[in-house]
């Protein structure tokens, strides 16, 4: 069973990359997604794990589709 407190930095890195590719600042993404800038910063800095709902809102704010994959390691 996974550790419930484990932080997944790859999620934050993927968000940062997508946001930069979209040409958005954290403030702009916050306005477009309805997710606070502080939450976006905390996700990007791997301080928190976002909920699925938050990830969906962020993807929508960047005009992207959220895709989840269960790839092999």
C-alpha angles and dihedrals in degrees: 000000000000122000106257091213097053114123117217108214092184089071091056092045091051091049092049092049093048092046092050091047088052089053093236132140119221089255092053093048090048091054093046096044104035090235115124119252089236091057091048090051092048091051093047091048091049094242094126140019112236123227120245089251091055091049090051091051092049092049090049090049089057093044089247136126119242110234124186120197133190095203122171117259 
